[in-house]
Amino acid sequence: MSHHIPAQADDTPALEAVGLGLKYRRNWALRDCDFRLPAGRICGLVGPNGAGKSTLMSLAAHLLTPSAGTISVFGGAPGTPETRRRIAFLGQDKPLYPRLTVAETLRAGYELNPGWDQAAAVRIVEHGNLSMSARVGGLTGGQRTRVALALALGKRPDLLMLDEPLSDVDPVSRQELTGLLMAEAVENGTTVLISSHVLAELDGVCDYVLVLGDGRVRLAGDVDELLDAHRRIVGAHEGAGPVPELDRHQVVELRRTGRQVTALVRPSAESADIDSAWDVAEPTLEELLLSYLRSPEAPALLTPGARPARVPAAAR
């Protein structure tokens, strides 16, 4: 039986970074990162290659030490026995012992983790029709991913961090594993931080996002709040000059296709009304994320719940 206690018994965030930075030789992989991830959320971690996603997860897992600032896990320092017990981190390399069978791998999970949930681990393995007697070294990449996920979830962590976990899994298994993963997480109140390049996959799964660009936080917060703060507007406009209808609003991205203009904007509070000649809609999560990824110069936005307690809102 598992002795798991849901993490969100108080307001302590699952992750909180203040001024977080990591420098490799001369270059900053992360710099001046401030954000807060409340407990119990499913958070998509998004950004181009080299944005600092793997670095951030490695700092939270205490595989790396910050060069500047702090990161806390459920209010504690990464790397303490208590923090290690509460998190599971599945990196892109998914280290497993190739000579062990699937059953022996799960047995090792049981021996090493006091709160081990054998039923959950077996459920994930059996969904993939894997034989318990199969050696890990003989499995396909996708099958190894399934075993690694079984280990991570069997630990019953309060925070589960997954770095591109399904990159080597076929589309059908991807969908099935994502569903299984999220069902387990929701049932147990697990906070999930999952990085993925497949933005459409995050839509409908994540209720929180953290977007990194050039080592800094670009966008962070509750998905519904972020979508509500933006509008996608489409209309006709001649020429390549400024678009007067957009002057009053903060433009995140503006794209032109012939006479058609498509823009993602943050409407200003004073003039939320946009000319009725334009087609106005709330963006999808994929549209929102793509606009920020394509527009690195757009100002960063953190919703109130994503700001660390120790960073005053006025400083944003």
ZAVO-291500 format. One line per 2 residues: number of its first residue (from 1); their letters; for each residue z, x, y of N, C-alpha, C. Coordinates in steps of 0.2 Angstrom, whole numbers, padded with zeros to 4 digits. Atoms other than C-alpha are relative to their C-alpha. Last residue first. Layout:
# ZAVO-291500
NUM = A = Z:X:Y:Z:X:Y:Z:X:Y; ...
***
This chain:
# ZAVO-291500
316 = RA = 0007:0001:0003:-0063:0036:0216:-0005:0000:0005; 0003:-0007:0000:-0047:0043:0225:-0007:0000:-0004
314 = AA = 0002:-0002:-0007:-0042:0026:0231:-0004:0006:-0001; 0007:0004:-0001:-0040:0020:0213:-0004:0003:0006
312 = PV = 0000:0006:-0004:-0026:0033:0211:-0007:-0003:0001; 0005:-0001:-0005:-0027:0045:0196:-0001:-0006:0005
310 = RA = -0002:-0005:-0004:-0011:0046:0186:-0006:0001:0006; -0006:0003:-0005:-0014:0029:0178:0002:0005:0005
308 = PR = -0007:-0002:0002:-0031:0035:0171:0005:-0002:0005; -0002:-0005:-0005:-0046:0024:0177:0007:0002:-0003
306 = AG = 0002:-0006:0002:-0054:0014:0163:0002:0006:0004; -0004:-0001:0006:-0044:-0002:0166:-0002:0007:-0003
304 = PT = -0007:-0002:-0001:-0050:-0002:0184:0003:0002:-0006; -0003:0006:-0001:-0069:-0001:0179:0008:0002:0001
302 = LL = -0005:0001:0005:-0076:0017:0181:0003:-0007:0001; -0004:0006:-0001:-0093:0019:0190:0005:0000:-0006
300 = AP = -0004:0001:0006:-0102:0036:0193:0004:-0007:0002; -0008:-0001:0000:-0114:0036:0207:0003:-0002:-0006
298 = AE = -0003:0007:-0002:-0133:0037:0202:0008:0001:0000; -0002:0000:-0007:-0140:0055:0202:0004:-0006:0002
296 = PS = -0006:-0004:0000:-0141:0056:0183:0003:0000:0007; -0002:-0001:-0007:-0153:0041:0183:0006:0004:0001
294 = RL = 0006:-0002:-0003:-0162:0040:0166:0001:0002:0007; 0002:-0006:0003:-0145:0040:0157:-0007:0003:0003
292 = YS = -0005:-0005:-0002:-0138:0027:0169:-0002:0007:-0003; 0000:-0001:-0007:-0153:0016:0167:0004:0006:0002
290 = LL = 0006:-0004:-0001:-0153:0018:0148:-0001:0002:0008; -0001:-0007:0002:-0135:0013:0147:-0006:0004:0002
288 = LE = -0005:-0003:-0004:-0138:-0003:0157:0001:0007:-0001; 0004:-0001:-0006:-0154:-0008:0148:0005:0004:0005
286 = EL = 0005:-0005:0001:-0145:-0006:0131:-0004:0002:0007; -0004:-0006:0000:-0130:-0016:0137:-0005:0006:-0001
284 = TP = -0003:-0001:0006:-0141:-0030:0142:0003:0007:0000; 0004:-0004:0005:-0144:-0033:0160:0003:0000:-0007
282 = EA = -0005:-0005:0002:-0137:-0048:0169:-0004:0004:-0005; -0004:0001:0006:-0152:-0057:0177:0005:0005:-0002
280 = VD = -0007:-0003:0000:-0162:-0059:0193:0003:-0002:-0006; -0003:0002:0007:-0181:-0063:0194:0007:0004:-0001
278 = WA = -0001:-0005:0005:-0185:-0061:0213:0003:-0003:-0007; 0006:-0002:0003:-0192:-0074:0224:0000:0005:-0006
276 = SD = 0002:0004:0005:-0175:-0081:0226:-0007:0001:-0003; 0006:0004:-0002:-0170:-0066:0237:-0002:-0004:-0007
274 = ID = 0007:-0004:0000:-0154:-0059:0230:-0005:-0005:0001; 0006:0004:0001:-0137:-0067:0234:-0006:0005:0001
272 = AS = 0001:0000:0007:-0122:-0054:0231:-0007:-0004:-0001; 0007:0003:0000:-0123:-0050:0250:-0002:-0001:-0008
270 = EA = 0002:0004:-0006:-0105:-0046:0255:-0006:-0004:-0001; -0004:0006:0000:-0100:-0040:0237:-0002:-0005:0006
268 = SP = -0006:-0001:-0004:-0114:-0028:0236:0004:-0007:0001; 0001:0004:-0006:-0125:-0030:0221:0006:0001:0004
266 = RV = -0007:0002:-0001:-0124:-0015:0209:0000:-0005:0006; -0004:-0001:-0006:-0142:-0013:0205:0007:-0002:-0001
264 = LA = -0007:0001:0002:-0154:-0010:0191:0004:0001:0006; -0006:-0004:-0002:-0172:-0011:0197:0006:-0003:-0003
262 = TV = -0006:0002:0004:-0189:-0017:0191:0006:0005:0002; -0005:-0004:-0001:-0204:-0017:0203:0006:-0003:-0004
260 = QR = -0007:0002:0002:-0220:-0024:0199:0005:0005:0001; -0003:0003:-0005:-0236:-0020:0209:0007:-0003:-0002
258 = GT = 0005:0004:-0004:-0242:-0007:0197:0004:-0003:0006; 0006:0001:0005:-0227:-0003:0186:-0005:-0004:0004
256 = RR = 0006:0004:-0002:-0213:0003:0197:-0005:0001:-0005; 0006:-0001:0004:-0195:0008:0192:-0006:-0004:0002
254 = LE = 0005:0004:-0002:-0179:0009:0202:-0007:0002:-0003; 0007:-0002:0002:-0163:0014:0195:-0005:-0004:0003
252 = VV = -0002:-0005:0005:-0144:0013:0201:-0007:0003:-0003; 0005:0000:0005:-0148:0004:0217:0002:0006:-0005
250 = QH = 0000:-0007:0003:-0133:0000:0227:-0004:0000:-0006; -0003:-0001:0007:-0137:-0016:0236:0000:0007:-0002
248 = RD = -0008:0002:0000:-0140:-0021:0254:0003:0002:-0006; -0004:-0005:-0005:-0157:-0011:0255:0007:-0002:0000
246 = LE = -0005:-0003:0003:-0164:-0020:0239:0005:0004:0004; -0005:0004:0004:-0174:-0033:0247:0006:0003:-0003
244 = PV = -0006:0002:-0005:-0181:-0020:0259:0005:-0005:-0003; 0000:0007:0001:-0190:-0011:0245:0005:-0003:0004
242 = PG = -0006:0003:0002:-0194:0007:0251:-0001:-0008:-0001; -0005:-0001:-0005:-0212:0013:0250:0006:-0003:-0002
240 = AG = -0006:-0004:0003:-0223:0015:0235:0006:0001:0005; -0001:-0007:-0002:-0235:0001:0239:0006:0003:-0003
238 = EH = 0006:-0004:-0001:-0234:-0018:0237:0002:0007:0002; -0001:-0004:-0006:-0219:-0026:0229:-0006:0004:0001
236 = AG = 0006:-0003:-0003:-0218:-0040:0216:0001:0004:0006; 0004:0004:-0005:-0202:-0044:0207:-0006:0004:0002
234 = VI = 0007:-0002:0001:-0189:-0039:0194:-0004:-0004:0005; 0004:0004:-0004:-0170:-0038:0196:-0007:0002:-0001
232 = RR = 0007:-0002:0001:-0158:-0032:0183:-0004:-0004:0004; 0005:0005:0000:-0140:-0035:0190:-0007:0003:-0001
230 = HA = 0007:-0002:-0001:-0124:-0025:0188:-0005:-0006:-0001; 0000:-0004:-0007:-0105:-0028:0190:-0007:0002:0001
228 = DL = -0001:0004:-0005:-0105:-0041:0176:-0001:0003:0007; 0006:0004:-0001:-0112:-0029:0164:0000:-0005:0006
226 = LE = 0005:-0004:-0003:-0098:-0017:0168:-0007:-0004:0000; -0001:-0001:-0007:-0085:-0030:0166:-0006:0004:0003
224 = DV = 0001:0007:-0004:-0092:-0037:0150:0001:0002:0007; 0007:0002:-0001:-0093:-0019:0143:-0002:-0006:0004
222 = DG = 0001:0006:0004:-0075:-0014:0147:-0008:-0002:0001; -0003:0007:-0001:-0075:0003:0155:-0002:-0005:-0005
220 = AL = -0005:0001:0005:-0083:0020:0158:0003:-0007:0002; -0001:0007:0000:-0099:0026:0167:0006:-0001:-0005
218 = RV = 0005:0004:-0005:-0104:0043:0173:0001:-0007:0000; 0000:0007:0001:-0090:0054:0166:-0005:-0004:0005
216 = RG = -0004:0005:-0004:-0095:0072:0168:0000:-0007:-0002; -0007:-0002:0000:-0101:0086:0157:0004:-0004:0004
214 = DG = -0002:-0007:-0003:-0119:0085:0163:0007:0001:0000; 0006:-0003:-0002:-0119:0066:0159:0002:0007:0003
212 = LV = -0001:-0006:-0003:-0106:0056:0149:-0007:0003:0002; 0007:-0004:0000:-0106:0038:0146:0002:0006:0004
210 = LV = -0001:-0006:-0004:-0090:0029:0140:-0006:0004:0000; 0005:-0006:0001:-0092:0012:0133:0003:0005:0005
208 = YD = -0002:-0005:-0005:-0080:-0003:0128:-0005:0006:0000; -0002:0004:-0005:-0083:-0019:0118:0002:0005:0006
206 = CV = -0005:-0003:-0005:-0094:-0010:0106:0002:-0005:0005; -0005:-0003:0004:-0103:-0019:0091:0006:0003:0005
204 = GD = -0003:0005:0005:-0114:-0032:0099:0006:0003:-0004; -0001:0007:-0003:-0124:-0018:0107:0002:-0005:-0005
202 = LE = -0006:0001:-0003:-0120:-0001:0100:0001:-0007:0003; -0005:0000:0005:-0134:-0001:0088:0007:-0002:0003
200 = AL = 0000:0007:0002:-0147:-0004:0102:0006:-0002:-0005; -0004:0004:-0004:-0141:0012:0109:0000:-0007:-0002
198 = VH = 0003:0006:0001:-0146:0023:0094:0003:-0006:0004; 0006:-0001:-0005:-0141:0040:0101:-0004:-0007:-0001
196 = SS = 0006:0001:0003:-0123:0037:0094:-0006:0000:0005; 0005:-0002:-0004:-0105:0042:0098:-0007:-0002:-0004
194 = IL = 0006:-0002:0004:-0091:0032:0091:-0006:0002:0004; 0004:-0003:-0004:-0073:0030:0097:-0006:0003:-0004
192 = VT = 0006:-0003:0003:-0064:0017:0087:-0004:0003:0006; 0005:-0002:-0005:-0047:0011:0090:-0005:0004:-0002
190 = TG = 0002:-0007:-0001:-0040:0003:0074:-0004:0001:0007; -0001:-0002:-0007:-0032:-0014:0075:-0001:0007:0002
188 = NE = -0005:-0004:0000:-0032:-0016:0056:0002:0003:0007; -0006:0002:0004:-0043:-0030:0054:0006:0004:0001
186 = VA = -0003:0006:-0003:-0054:-0025:0068:0006:-0003:-0003; -0003:-0002:-0006:-0057:-0007:0061:0004:-0006:0004
184 = EA = -0006:-0004:0001:-0060:-0013:0044:0004:0001:0006; -0004:0005:0003:-0073:-0026:0050:0007:0003:-0002
182 = ML = -0002:0004:-0005:-0081:-0013:0061:0005:-0005:-0002; -0004:-0004:-0004:-0083:0000:0047:0003:-0004:0005
180 = LG = -0006:-0002:0004:-0090:-0013:0035:0005:0003:0004; -0003:0006:0001:-0103:-0019:0048:0007:0000:-0003
178 = TL = -0003:0002:-0007:-0108:-0002:0053:0004:-0006:0000; -0005:-0004:-0001:-0110:0002:0034:0004:-0001:0007
176 = EQ = -0005:0002:0005:-0121:-0012:0031:0006:0004:0001; -0002:0006:-0002:-0132:-0009:0046:0006:-0002:-0004
174 = RS = -0004:-0001:-0006:-0133:0009:0042:0003:-0006:0003; -0007:-0002:0001:-0137:0005:0024:0004:0001:0007
172 = VP = -0004:0006:0003:-0152:-0005:0029:0007:0002:-0001; -0001:0006:-0005:-0158:0008:0042:0004:-0006:-0003
170 = DV = 0005:0005:-0001:-0156:0023:0030:0002:-0006:0004; 0000:0006:0004:-0142:0035:0033:-0006:-0004:0001
168 = DS = 0004:-0002:0006:-0143:0053:0040:0000:-0006:-0005; 0006:-0003:-0002:-0138:0049:0058:-0004:0002:-0007
166 = LP = 0005:0003:0005:-0124:0037:0052:-0007:0003:0001; -0002:0001:0007:-0109:0046:0059:-0005:-0002:-0005
164 = ED = 0007:0002:0003:-0116:0052:0076:0001:-0001:-0008; 0005:-0004:-0004:-0098:0059:0080:-0007:-0001:-0004
162 = LM = 0006:-0001:0005:-0085:0046:0073:-0006:0003:0005; 0006:-0003:-0004:-0068:0046:0080:-0005:0002:-0004
160 = LL = 0005:-0003:0005:-0055:0034:0072:-0006:0003:0005; 0006:-0002:-0004:-0039:0031:0082:-0005:0003:-0005
158 = DP = -0001:0004:-0006:-0024:0022:0074:-0006:0001:0004; -0002:-0003:-0006:-0029:0030:0057:0001:-0005:0006
156 = RK = -0003:0006:-0005:-0028:0021:0041:0002:0003:0006; -0006:-0003:-0004:-0031:0037:0031:0003:-0005:0004
154 = GL = -0005:0000:0004:-0043:0027:0020:0007:0003:0003; -0003:0006:-0001:-0054:0025:0035:0006:-0001:-0005
152 = AL = -0002:0001:-0007:-0058:0043:0037:0004:-0007:0000; -0006:-0004:-0001:-0059:0046:0018:0003:-0001:0007
150 = AL = -0005:0003:0004:-0071:0031:0015:0007:0004:0001; -0003:0006:-0004:-0081:0037:0030:0006:-0003:-0004
148 = AV = -0004:-0003:-0005:-0083:0054:0021:0003:-0006:0005; -0006:-0003:0003:-0088:0046:0005:0004:0002:0006
146 = RT = -0004:0006:0002:-0101:0035:0014:0007:0002:-0002; -0003:0003:-0006:-0108:0050:0023:0005:-0006:-0002
144 = RQ = -0005:-0004:-0003:-0110:0059:0007:0004:-0003:0006; -0006:0002:0005:-0120:0044:0000:0006:0005:0002
142 = GG = -0003:0006:-0002:-0131:0046:0016:0006:-0002:-0005; -0003:0000:-0007:-0134:0064:0014:0003:-0006:0001
140 = TL = 0004:-0001:-0006:-0138:0062:-0005:0004:0000:0007; 0001:0006:-0004:-0125:0065:-0018:-0005:0002:0005
138 = GG = 0007:0003:0002:-0126:0080:-0030:-0002:-0007:0003; 0006:-0005:-0001:-0113:0091:-0021:-0006:-0003:-0002
136 = VR = 0002:0000:-0007:-0100:0076:-0021:-0007:0004:0002; -0002:-0005:-0004:-0100:0075:-0040:-0003:0000:0007
134 = AS = 0005:-0004:-0003:-0102:0058:-0047:0003:0006:0004; 0000:-0007:0004:-0087:0052:-0058:-0006:0004:0003
132 = MS = -0006:-0004:-0002:-0083:0038:-0045:0000:0007:-0004; -0005:-0001:0006:-0100:0031:-0047:0005:0005:0002
130 = LN = -0001:-0007:0002:-0108:0026:-0030:0005:0000:-0006; 0001:-0001:0007:-0114:0008:-0029:0000:0007:-0002
128 = GH = 0006:-0004:0001:-0114:0009:-0010:-0002:0001:-0007; 0006:0003:-0003:-0102:-0005:-0008:-0006:0003:0000
126 = EV = 0003:0005:0005:-0091:0003:-0021:-0006:-0004:0003; 0004:-0003:0005:-0088:0018:-0009:-0003:-0005:-0005
124 = IR = 0005:-0003:-0003:-0082:0007:0005:-0005:0004:-0005; 0004:0006:-0002:-0071:-0004:-0006:-0006:0003:0004
122 = VA = 0004:0002:0006:-0063:0012:-0014:-0005:-0006:0002; 0004:-0005:0001:-0057:0018:0003:-0005:-0001:-0006
120 = AA = 0005:-0001:-0005:-0050:0002:0008:-0005:0005:-0001; 0004:0006:0000:-0041:-0001:-0008:-0006:0000:0005
118 = QD = 0005:-0001:0005:-0034:0017:-0008:-0005:-0006:0000; 0001:0007:0002:-0025:0014:0009:-0006:0001:-0005
116 = WG = 0007:0001:0003:-0017:0031:0013:-0001:-0007:-0003; 0002:0007:0000:-0002:0030:0024:-0006:-0002:-0003
114 = PN = -0006:0004:0002:0006:0047:0019:-0002:-0008:0000; -0001:0005:-0005:-0011:0056:0019:0006:-0005:-0002
112 = LE = 0000:-0003:-0007:-0014:0072:0010:0003:-0005:0005; -0005:-0005:0000:-0011:0066:-0008:0002:0003:0007
110 = YG = -0006:0003:0002:-0021:0050:-0006:0006:0005:0001; -0002:0004:-0006:-0035:0059:0003:0006:-0003:-0001
108 = AR = -0002:-0005:-0005:-0036:0072:-0012:0003:-0004:0007; -0006:-0002:0002:-0037:0057:-0024:0003:0005:0005
106 = LT = -0005:0005:-0002:-0051:0050:-0014:0007:0002:-0002; 0000:-0001:-0008:-0060:0067:-0016:0004:-0005:0002
104 = EA = -0004:-0005:-0002:-0056:0067:-0035:0001:0001:0008; -0007:0002:0001:-0063:0050:-0037:0005:0005:0002
102 = VT = -0002:0005:-0005:-0079:0055:-0028:0007:-0002:-0001; 0003:0007:0001:-0080:0070:-0039:0002:-0004:0005
100 = LR = -0005:0006:0002:-0075:0087:-0033:-0005:-0006:-0001; -0002:0000:0007:-0087:0102:-0033:0004:-0006:-0003
98 = PY = 0006:0003:0005:-0096:0098:-0017:0002:0000:-0007; 0000:-0005:0006:-0079:0099:-0007:-0005:-0002:-0005
96 = LP = -0003:0003:0006:-0082:0088:0009:-0001:0006:-0005; -0002:-0005:0005:-0086:0093:0027:0004:-0003:-0006
94 = KD = -0003:0004:0005:-0095:0079:0037:0002:0005:-0006; 0001:-0004:0006:-0106:0091:0048:0004:-0003:-0007
92 = QG = 0007:0001:0002:-0108:0078:0062:-0001:0004:-0007; 0005:-0004:-0004:-0089:0077:0064:-0007:-0001:-0003
90 = LF = 0006:-0001:0004:-0078:0063:0057:-0005:0003:0004; 0006:-0002:-0004:-0061:0063:0066:-0005:0002:-0005
88 = AI = 0005:-0002:0004:-0046:0053:0060:-0006:0002:0003; 0007:0000:-0002:-0031:0050:0071:-0004:0003:-0006
86 = RR = 0003:0007:-0003:-0013:0044:0069:-0008:0000:0001; -0001:0005:0005:-0006:0058:0057:-0004:-0007:0003
84 = RT = 0004:-0002:0006:-0013:0072:0068:0000:-0006:-0005; 0007:0002:-0002:-0004:0064:0083:-0005:0001:-0006
82 = EP = 0000:0007:-0001:0013:0064:0074:-0007:-0002:0002; 0001:0003:0007:0010:0082:0067:0000:-0008:0001
80 = TG = -0007:0001:0003:0006:0088:0085:0000:-0004:-0007; -0002:-0005:0004:-0012:0093:0088:0007:0000:-0003
78 = PA = 0004:-0001:0006:-0017:0083:0103:0003:0006:-0004; 0005:-0006:0000:-0002:0080:0115:-0004:0000:-0007
76 = GG = -0003:-0007:0003:0006:0063:0115:-0006:0005:0001; -0005:-0003:-0004:0003:0047:0125:0003:0007:-0002
74 = FV = -0006:0005:0000:-0007:0038:0112:0006:0003:0004; 0001:0004:0005:-0018:0054:0112:0006:-0005:-0001
72 = SI = -0006:0002:0004:-0017:0064:0128:-0003:-0005:-0005; 0002:0005:0004:-0030:0075:0136:0005:-0002:-0004
70 = TG = -0004:0002:0006:-0026:0087:0150:-0004:-0006:-0003; -0002:0007:0000:-0034:0097:0165:0003:-0002:-0007
68 = AS = -0003:0003:-0006:-0043:0113:0163:0002:-0007:-0001; 0000:-0005:-0005:-0049:0125:0150:0003:-0002:0006
66 = PT = 0003:0000:-0007:-0045:0113:0137:0001:0006:0004; -0005:0001:-0005:-0041:0118:0119:-0003:0000:0007
64 = LL = 0001:-0004:-0006:-0053:0115:0105:0006:-0001:0004; 0004:-0005:0003:-0051:0108:0087:-0002:0005:0005
62 = HA = -0004:-0007:0000:-0036:0098:0094:-0004:0005:-0004; -0002:-0001:0007:-0044:0081:0088:0004:0007:0000
60 = AL = -0005:0005:0002:-0045:0075:0106:0003:0002:-0007; -0006:-0001:-0004:-0053:0092:0111:0005:-0005:-0002
58 = SM = -0004:-0006:0003:-0065:0090:0097:0006:0002:0004; -0003:0001:0007:-0070:0073:0102:0004:0005:-0003
56 = LT = -0006:0005:-0001:-0073:0078:0120:0003:-0002:-0006; -0005:-0004:-0003:-0084:0093:0114:0006:-0004:0002
54 = SK = -0004:-0003:0005:-0094:0082:0103:0006:0004:0002; -0002:0005:0004:-0099:0071:0118:0004:0003:-0006
52 = GA = -0007:-0001:0002:-0101:0085:0130:0003:-0005:-0004; -0004:0004:-0006:-0118:0080:0139:0008:0001:-0001
50 = GN = -0003:-0005:-0004:-0127:0094:0128:0004:-0004:0006; -0003:-0006:0003:-0138:0081:0120:0002:0005:0005
48 = PG = 0006:-0004:0003:-0140:0065:0131:0003:0006:-0004; 0002:-0006:-0004:-0125:0054:0133:-0005:0004:-0003
46 = VL = 0008:0000:-0001:-0116:0039:0125:-0001:0006:0005; 0000:-0007:-0004:-0098:0037:0118:-0008:0002:0000
44 = GC = 0006:-0004:0001:-0097:0018:0112:0000:0006:0004; 0003:-0003:-0006:-0079:0012:0112:-0006:0004:-0002
42 = IR = 0006:-0003:0003:-0072:-0001:0100:-0004:0003:0005; 0006:0001:-0002:-0055:-0005:0108:-0005:0003:-0005
40 = GA = 0003:0006:0003:-0038:-0007:0100:-0007:-0002:0002; -0001:0001:0007:-0029:0005:0112:-0003:-0006:-0003
38 = PL = -0005:0004:0003:-0036:0007:0129:0000:0000:-0007; 0003:0005:0005:-0048:0021:0133:0006:-0004:-0003
36 = RF = -0005:0003:0004:-0044:0030:0150:-0003:-0005:-0006; 0001:0007:0003:-0055:0041:0159:0006:-0002:-0004
34 = DC = -0006:0004:-0001:-0055:0057:0171:-0002:-0007:-0004; 0001:0007:0003:-0067:0071:0167:0007:-0004:0000
32 = DR = -0003:0005:-0004:-0067:0085:0180:-0001:-0007:-0003; -0003:-0002:-0006:-0079:0096:0169:0003:-0006:0004
30 = LA = -0003:0006:-0003:-0085:0096:0151:0003:0002:0007; 0003:0005:0005:-0097:0109:0143:0003:-0007:0003
28 = WN = -0004:0006:0002:-0094:0120:0158:-0003:-0005:-0004; 0002:0007:-0001:-0104:0136:0158:0005:-0005:-0002
26 = RR = 0001:0002:-0007:-0100:0154:0161:-0001:-0007:0001; 0002:-0006:-0004:-0091:0158:0144:-0001:-0002:0007
24 = YK = 0002:-0005:0005:-0089:0141:0136:-0003:0005:0004; 0005:-0005:-0002:-0079:0131:0149:-0001:0004:-0006
22 = LG = 0000:-0005:0005:-0069:0115:0144:-0006:0004:0002; 0006:-0004:0000:-0063:0102:0157:0000:0005:-0005
20 = LG = 0002:-0003:0006:-0052:0087:0159:-0006:0005:0000; 0002:-0007:-0002:-0046:0083:0176:-0002:0004:-0006
18 = VA = -0001:-0001:-0007:-0036:0069:0168:-0002:0007:0002; 0001:-0007:-0002:-0040:0062:0151:0000:0000:0008
16 = EL = 0000:0000:-0007:-0032:0047:0142:-0002:0007:0002; 0002:-0007:-0003:-0035:0042:0124:0000:0000:0008
14 = AP = 0001:-0004:0006:-0027:0028:0114:-0002:0007:0002; 0007:0000:0002:-0019:0021:0130:-0001:0004:-0007
12 = TD = 0002:-0007:0000:-0001:0017:0130:-0007:0000:-0002; 0006:-0001:-0005:0001:-0002:0135:-0003:0008:-0001
10 = DA = -0002:-0001:-0007:0012:-0006:0120:-0006:0001:0004; -0007:0004:-0001:0011:-0013:0102:0002:0001:0007
8 = QA = 0000:0003:-0007:-0008:-0008:0103:0007:-0004:0001; -0001:-0005:-0006:-0008:0005:0089:0002:-0004:0006
6 = PI = 0005:0000:-0005:-0006:-0007:0074:0002:0004:0006; -0002:0004:-0005:0007:-0001:0061:-0005:0000:0006
4 = HH = 0003:-0001:-0007:0000:0006:0045:0003:-0005:0005; -0005:0001:-0004:0011:0007:0030:-0002:0000:0007
2 = SM = 0000:-0003:-0006:-0003:0005:0018:0006:-0002:0004; 0000:0004:-0006:0000:0000:0000:0000:0004:0006
***
